[in-house]
Amino acid sequence: MKKKKIMLACLLAAVLTGCGSGNGGSLPEQTEGNAENEIENEIESDMEAAAGNEAGTMTDSESDIAAGRVDSEAGTGAENGTGAADVESVQSTERISQEQTAGEENVEEESAFVFGDSVTMDYNVNGRELPIYCVDTEEKKIALSFDAAWGNEDTAELLAILKEHDLKVTFFMTGGWVESYPEDVKAILAAGHDLGNHSENHKNMSELSDEEKKEEIMSVHQKVQEITGYEMFLFRPPYGDYDNALIDVLKDCEYYPIQWDVDSLDWKNEGVDAILETVTEHKNLGNGSIILCHNGAEYTAEALDTLINELEAQGYEIVPISELIYKDHYHMNVQGRQISDAAE
């Protein structure tokens, strides 16, 4: 059931194309007159295609979820998964408690982050507010990210592999996941990884009022702050669903809106080789790419070691999103690439 929920949650992800490769040099030319329509058409097309690819295997109820007609699926999914949560949390806690204790004392100093000058953050592209799908950089840096919404079987294993490679990544967590696995939240932070916000109830953010948007964001923020003392600043909208208002609310809450340009498709549970091929041969993979994975997908942990090796063999340095993005004085292009103002 949990694997099924991960698949459904990912079907509406809006992925813009062309972010990683070329660092801007190979972007398609666009005029101001048609850019806004092209942005919206790309997003709508990607969402419809994602839902359509799986429509034949879904029940009517599941199709409603994939089509965005049920906006509370993830919140109830998290609740339904709490039956096994206590057992999973105890097992995970036993595996990671020693590492967590060793790292807790210095974690706040290491993770200190100052939100940038919001006046200099320009997300507007021809009237559309865009989140950060990737980053324009000449350095061969990319970011790995893991969404945590339902499962927890692999968290300790993922942390162990990342530690072995001496890598830091970003975990985006829902409020339900934080409540179910507080010791794992502490362990992720103690290991030096970013703690990212994935909303309280995994709803479609574009369907909420501004006040509801803020509540979805700050509820998780408060939970994590109470557990760890950490002030989160990275937000990934569930299903990749956003609107102009969400970007404005996030700025007011001192959050950076984060998407991805390389989807590992690990949520399809098609095997290790499928994950490796999808990521390492992805047309968007390039300097500044943000890679999407999940901590509860069936083959992700098994694939991670080889994935890291292959990405590093291509010359990429893997960093957390907090290190990849520009903090301020930036603007976006039509493909969701964050560009430093100093570069132009």
LINRAGI-V813633 format. One record per run of one state. SS is the DSSP state (h for helix, s for strand, l for the rest). FROM is the first residue (numbers start at 1). TO is the last residue. Records with the same first field share a line. If there is no record, write none. Layout:
SS->FROM-TO, FROM-TO
//
This chain:
l->1-1, 11-20, 25-31, 58-59, 67-72, 84-84, 105-106, 111-117, 123-123, 126-127, 130-131, 133-133, 136-140, 149-154, 165-169, 174-174, 181-181, 191-193, 198-204, 208-209, 229-233, 236-237, 241-243, 253-255, 259-261, 264-265, 269-271, 281-288, 295-299, 314-316, 320-320, 325-329, 333-336, 344-344
h->2-10, 21-24, 32-57, 60-66, 73-83, 85-104, 107-110, 118-120, 155-164, 175-180, 182-190, 205-207, 210-228, 238-240, 244-252, 266-268, 272-280, 300-313, 321-324, 341-343
s->121-122, 124-125, 128-129, 132-132, 134-135, 141-148, 170-173, 194-197, 234-235, 256-258, 262-263, 289-294, 317-319, 330-332, 337-340
//
